[in-house]
Amino acid sequence: MTVRPLLKTVVRRAGLAALGVTERLPDARDVLLTFDDGPEPGVTEPILERLAHYNASAAFFTVGYQVARSGDLIAKVHRAGHRIGNHSYGHPVDIPATTSEVMDDLQRCQSEIASKIGVSPTLYRPPLGQLRWSNLRAARRIGLRTVLWTIDPRDWQLTSRAEAVERGRELAASIRGGEIVLLHESNKHVLDVLDWLLPALRDSGLQLGQGASRL
């Protein structure tokens, strides 16, 4: 990385940190896989199996209405030791303009998750990663830390196993310590990505078990 892009990255991260937004892990030995838009029956369960096989700890940024309609699936994620985050209740494409509107949505998601696992999340990821004054203020007032990511492999676009395996190879080659990786439970091909990615990360020596606890 040249000096100018490096400086731009440093300034950006300092600005995000000042706003209470986490984009990167503090320990350069860690990698954290995060999963958005679930829980998704038929996809979440095999994700959990794969993570358990590699002793990987992840963060699941869940959508309230998905939690409501998927039975005890979020409780299974919680019992497996993963962090549960708030990804809004309705996953609006456009963040509402007022803080009170966002707070209502986030509080509804908090309540839905707490009804299933007994505790409320402390992490928040805005839909589509959108940062607005309204959702930043709402999250802070509720006591949520906003978490973004450093790598987005756009796994939600995958349409075949071959494409997913190639994406997994590319992802494994690009990940460095301290990265937060954005993945999605909404596409079954994330399983094919994980089948390549998890053993590659294990063999690289990077830590997959501690990143979620450091957020």
Beta strands, then each sheet from edge to edge (+ up, - down):
strand 1: 21-22
strand 2: 32-38
strand 3: 59-62
strand 4: 83-86
strand 5: 123-124
strand 6: 145-147
strand 7: 180-184
sheet 1: 1+ 6+ 5+
sheet 2: 4+ 3+ 2+ 7+
end
